[in-house]
Amino acid sequence: MIFLFFFFGTKEWIYRLLLGLSVSVHMISAVQDTKGSSKSFPKHETRHLSEHKNIARCARFSPDGKFVATGSADTSIKLFEISKIKQMMLPDSKEGPVRPVIRTFYDHVQPINDLDFHPQSTVLISGAKDNTIKFFDFSKATAKRAFRVIQDTHNVRSVSFHPSGDFLLAGTDHSIAHLYDVNTFQCYLSANTPEIGVNGAINQVRYSSTGGMYVTASKDGAIRLWDGVSASCVRAIADAHGTAEATSACFTKDQRFVLSCGKDSAVKLWEIGTGRLVKQYLGATHTQFRCQAVFNDTEEFVLSIDEPSNEIVIWDALTADKVAKWPSNHIGAPRWIEHSPTEAAFISCGTDRSVRFWKENL
């Protein structure tokens, strides 16, 4: 692996410009001083059930919401086509047997930790405990194995494509995210990093919507914000989740806030510009698994898991009031929850090997 200072050179001004752009106005933008009544979250039901041969560990929707992929401890990846799931949901479908799983990939030798879709092409990547990142072309019906492989030096815990598709980040057992050029596979590390202790392995890494920033959630309890151009750490929230692991972190679409989740059973919303904690979403216990907290597609609600009761918990994003709590129907608490970016639907993955597709009950 080659470790270099990461810099985009002549492209820098473009990314600096993008960093200053707000994608659109979102409900979460006025979160600091919001008061009043909470919205109700529409009731959802499991509309499709599938199973891996071992624990279902992770899931990711494609940016257009047309596909969702799941990764398992059985080392397999399943790719579902959302339109086929919806077709199965129709009571009078005359299309004959419908198979929502359109691809199954087998090319890892250790459990899958995370997945991501290329923003422009039919490429799915996976990061796994076997220290590899693998590239799968899901446009080819007969493809079962990866067409490209990145061999990292550490357990690959998390992966995230840059919105351009030209770069990807890998969060690993190393304390600094590994950045790869997708075309050359050259690896870069930031030359300007904060002091990070021995327990700084990265549980999750995610790019912002423009690629102007990325965020890491680490086992040392910290949330760190990084400049997407220079790869320098611009803000470290060292005790975001105290001494407990920070297990997930993601940006709001307008890049003003980061939502984090930790093994201290807290879900927190941070203002990027100041590092200030602006909201806490409390009332769910998650101390065991690499739990995730996510927004719904409109960013009006936050979803996470209550491990002891095996329930899915939903909060109003603006008021932080708990507005729903439903049985997950998994045997044992779900390991992962992922919301569609385009509609009222989400996926839950369980230790019971099952994958559940939840859709609003209309």
C-alpha positions in Angstrom: 0.0 0.0 0.0 1.3 3.5 -0.9 0.7 6.2 1.7 0.6 9.7 0.4 -0.8 13.1 1.1 -4.2 13.3 -0.6 -4.8 16.4 -2.8 -7.0 16.8 -5.9 -4.7 19.5 -7.5 -6.4 21.4 -10.3 -9.8 20.0 -9.3 -9.6 21.7 -5.9 -11.6 24.8 -6.8 -14.4 22.7 -8.1 -14.8 20.8 -4.9 -14.4 23.9 -2.8 -17.3 25.4 -4.8 -19.4 22.3 -4.3 -18.6 22.3 -0.6 -20.4 25.7 -0.4 -23.5 24.6 -2.2 -26.6 23.5 -0.4 -28.3 20.8 -2.3 -31.8 21.9 -1.3 -33.9 23.0 1.7 -34.6 20.1 4.1 -36.8 19.7 7.1 -33.8 19.2 9.3 -32.2 22.6 8.5 -34.1 24.5 11.2 -33.5 21.9 13.8 -31.8 24.0 16.5 -34.7 26.0 17.8 -37.7 23.9 16.8 -40.6 23.5 19.2 -44.1 22.3 18.8 -45.9 19.1 18.2 -44.3 16.1 16.6 -45.3 14.5 13.3 -46.6 10.9 13.3 -44.6 8.3 11.4 -46.8 6.2 9.0 -47.2 2.6 10.0 -44.9 0.2 8.0 -45.2 -3.5 7.6 -42.8 -6.2 6.4 -43.7 -6.7 2.7 -40.9 -9.1 1.8 -38.8 -11.6 3.7 -35.6 -13.2 2.5 -32.8 -15.1 4.2 -29.1 -15.6 4.1 -27.4 -18.8 5.4 -25.9 -16.9 8.3 -26.3 -13.5 10.1 -27.4 -10.7 7.8 -24.9 -8.0 8.7 -25.4 -5.0 6.4 -27.5 -3.4 3.7 -27.3 -0.5 1.2 -29.8 1.1 -1.2 -28.6 2.3 -4.6 -28.8 6.2 -4.9 -31.9 5.9 -7.2 -33.6 3.6 -4.8 -34.1 0.9 -7.5 -31.9 -1.7 -5.8 -30.8 -2.8 -2.3 -27.9 -5.1 -1.5 -27.4 -7.1 1.7 -24.2 -8.7 3.0 -23.9 -11.7 5.3 -21.6 -13.6 7.6 -22.0 -16.4 5.1 -19.8 -14.3 2.8 -22.5 -13.8 0.2 -24.1 -10.7 -1.2 -27.7 -10.6 -2.3 -29.0 -7.9 -4.8 -32.7 -7.2 -4.7 -34.6 -5.2 -7.4 -37.2 -3.1 -5.6 -39.7 -3.2 -8.4 -39.8 -6.9 -8.2 -40.5 -6.8 -4.4 -43.3 -4.4 -5.1 -44.6 -6.7 -7.8 -44.7 -9.5 -5.2 -46.8 -7.3 -3.0 -49.6 -7.0 -5.5 -52.5 -9.2 -4.5 -53.5 -10.1 -8.1 -50.2 -10.3 -9.8 -50.4 -12.5 -13.0 -46.7 -12.4 -13.9 -46.0 -15.8 -12.5 -43.3 -16.4 -9.9 -41.3 -13.3 -9.1 -37.8 -13.5 -7.8 -36.7 -10.2 -6.2 -33.1 -11.5 -5.7 -31.7 -10.8 -9.1 -28.0 -11.5 -8.3 -26.1 -13.4 -5.6 -22.3 -12.8 -5.4 -19.8 -15.2 -3.8 -16.2 -14.0 -3.7 -15.3 -13.2 -0.1 -13.9 -15.6 2.4 -14.9 -13.7 5.6 -18.1 -11.9 6.6 -19.3 -8.8 4.7 -19.1 -5.6 6.8 -20.5 -2.9 4.4 -21.6 -2.2 0.8 -22.0 0.7 -1.5 -23.2 1.4 -5.1 -21.3 3.4 -7.6 -23.2 6.7 -8.2 -23.3 6.4 -12.0 -22.7 2.8 -13.0 -23.9 -0.7 -12.3 -21.1 -1.5 -9.9 -21.5 -2.6 -6.3 -18.6 -2.7 -3.9 -18.2 -4.7 -0.7 -15.8 -4.4 2.3 -15.1 -7.5 4.4 -13.2 -9.0 7.2 -10.9 -10.7 4.7 -9.1 -7.3 4.2 -10.6 -6.8 0.7 -12.8 -4.4 -1.2 -14.5 -6.2 -4.2 -16.2 -4.7 -7.3 -19.2 -6.5 -8.8 -20.9 -5.6 -12.1 -24.5 -6.4 -11.5 -25.5 -5.6 -15.2 -24.2 -9.1 -16.0 -26.6 -11.8 -15.1 -24.0 -14.6 -15.1 -21.4 -12.7 -12.9 -20.9 -14.4 -9.6 -17.5 -13.0 -8.7 -15.8 -9.7 -8.5 -14.1 -8.2 -11.6 -11.7 -6.1 -9.5 -10.3 -6.4 -6.0 -8.5 -4.0 -3.7 -6.3 -5.8 -1.2 -6.2 -3.7 1.9 -3.9 -4.2 4.9 -6.7 -4.3 7.5 -10.2 -5.5 8.1 -12.5 -3.3 5.9 -15.3 -2.2 8.2 -16.9 0.4 6.0 -16.9 1.7 2.4 -18.2 4.8 0.7 -18.0 6.0 -2.9 -17.2 9.7 -3.6 -20.2 11.2 -5.4 -18.1 11.4 -8.6 -17.4 7.7 -8.5 -13.7 8.4 -9.0 -12.6 7.7 -5.4 -13.7 5.5 -2.5 -13.1 5.5 1.2 -12.4 2.5 3.3 -12.8 2.6 7.1 -10.7 -0.2 8.6 -9.1 -1.3 11.8 -6.5 1.5 11.0 -7.4 4.8 12.6 -7.2 6.8 9.4 -9.5 6.2 6.5 -7.9 4.8 3.4 -8.7 6.7 0.3 -8.4 4.9 -3.1 -8.4 6.1 -6.6 -10.9 3.9 -8.3 -9.0 4.0 -11.6 -5.5 3.3 -10.4 -6.2 1.7 -7.0 -3.5 4.0 -5.5 -4.0 4.4 -1.8 -3.7 7.7 0.0 -3.6 8.7 3.7 -4.0 12.1 5.2 -0.8 13.8 6.2 -2.6 16.1 8.6 -4.5 14.1 11.3 -5.3 14.6 15.0 -3.8 12.4 17.7 -5.8 9.2 17.7 -5.3 6.5 20.4 -4.9 2.8 20.0 -8.7 2.2 19.9 -9.3 4.4 16.9 -10.5 1.7 14.4 -13.2 3.2 12.1 -16.7 1.6 12.4 -18.2 3.7 9.6 -17.1 6.3 7.0 -19.5 8.3 4.8 -19.1 11.0 2.2 -21.3 14.1 2.2 -23.7 14.6 -0.7 -21.2 16.7 -2.7 -18.0 14.9 -1.6 -16.8 18.1 0.0 -16.5 16.4 3.4 -16.5 12.9 4.9 -17.1 11.7 8.4 -15.7 8.8 10.4 -17.3 7.1 13.5 -14.6 5.4 15.5 -14.3 2.7 18.2 -12.8 5.3 20.5 -16.1 7.1 20.7 -15.1 10.0 18.5 -16.8 11.5 15.4 -14.3 13.2 13.1 -15.0 15.5 10.1 -12.6 15.5 7.2 -12.1 17.9 4.3 -12.9 16.0 1.1 -10.2 17.8 -0.8 -7.2 17.9 1.5 -8.2 14.9 3.6 -7.2 16.9 6.7 -9.3 16.6 9.9 -11.3 19.8 10.3 -13.1 18.9 13.4 -12.8 16.1 16.0 -15.6 15.5 18.5 -13.5 13.4 20.8 -16.1 12.3 23.3 -19.1 12.2 21.0 -20.3 9.0 22.6 -18.1 9.1 25.7 -15.9 6.0 26.1 -18.4 3.9 24.1 -17.9 3.1 20.4 -19.3 5.5 17.8 -20.9 3.0 15.5 -22.4 5.1 12.7 -22.3 8.6 11.3 -24.0 10.2 8.3 -24.6 13.7 6.9 -27.8 15.5 6.3 -28.4 16.3 2.7 -27.6 20.0 3.1 -24.3 19.1 4.8 -25.1 21.2 7.9 -25.4 18.3 10.4 -24.1 14.9 11.2 -26.2 12.1 12.8 -24.3 9.7 14.9 -25.1 6.6 16.9 -23.1 4.9 19.6 -22.9 2.0 22.1 -23.8 4.5 24.8 -27.4 4.0 23.6 -27.5 7.6 22.3 -28.3 9.0 18.8 -27.0 12.5 18.4 -27.2 15.3 15.9 -24.2 17.6 15.6 -23.8 21.0 13.9 -20.9 20.7 11.5 -19.9 24.4 11.6 -19.5 24.5 15.4 -19.3 20.9 16.5 -22.2 21.7 18.8 -24.6 19.0 19.9 -28.1 20.2 18.9 -30.3 17.1 19.4 -30.3 13.8 21.3 -32.7 11.0 20.4 -33.0 8.9 23.5 -35.1 5.9 24.6 -33.5 3.1 22.6 -30.8 0.8 24.0 -28.0 -0.3 21.8 -24.8 -1.5 23.5 -23.9 -4.8 21.7 -24.1 -4.5 18.0 -22.6 -2.1 15.4 -26.0 -0.3 15.4 -27.0 2.3 12.9 -29.2 5.4 13.2 -30.6 6.7 9.9 -32.9 9.4 8.5 -35.9 8.5 6.5 -36.0 9.8 2.9 -37.4 13.2 3.8 -35.2 13.6 6.9 -38.3 14.2 9.0 -37.6 11.1 11.1 -34.7 9.2 12.7 -34.8 5.4 12.9 -32.7 3.1 15.1 -32.9 -0.2 17.1 -33.8 -1.0 20.7 -31.8 -4.2 21.3 -33.5 -5.5 24.5 -37.0 -5.3 23.2 -36.1 -6.2 19.6 -37.9 -3.1 18.3 -37.5 -0.4 15.7 -37.6 3.0 17.2 -38.6 6.2 15.4 -38.1 9.8 16.5 -39.3 13.1 15.1 -36.1 14.6 13.8 -37.0 18.2 14.7 -38.5 17.7 18.2 -36.5 14.6 19.2 -39.8 13.0 20.5 -40.1 9.3 20.2 -43.1 8.8 17.9 -43.2 5.1 17.2 -41.8 1.8 18.4 -42.6 -1.4 16.5 -41.7 -5.1 16.9 -39.0 -5.8 14.4 -40.3 -9.4 13.9 -36.7 -10.6 13.9 -35.6 -13.3 16.3 -33.1 -11.3 18.3 -32.3 -7.7 17.7 -31.7 -6.5 14.1 -28.0 -5.9 13.3 -28.6 -3.1 10.7 -31.3 -0.8 9.5 -31.1 1.2 6.2 -33.7 3.5 4.8 -34.5 4.0 1.1 -33.3 7.4 -0.2 -36.3 7.8 -2.4 -39.4 6.5 -0.7 -41.1 5.4 2.5 -39.3 2.0 2.8 -36.5 0.5 4.7 -34.5 -2.7 5.2 -33.7 -4.5 8.5 -31.0 -7.2 8.8 -31.0 -9.7 11.6 -28.9 -12.2 13.6 -31.7 -14.6 12.7 -30.3 -14.5 9.1 -33.4 -12.7 7.8 -33.7 -9.6 5.7 -37.0 -7.7 6.0 -38.3 -5.1 3.5 -40.6 -2.6 5.3 -43.0 -0.5 3.3 -45.5 2.1 4.4 -48.9 0.5 5.0 -51.2 2.5 2.7 
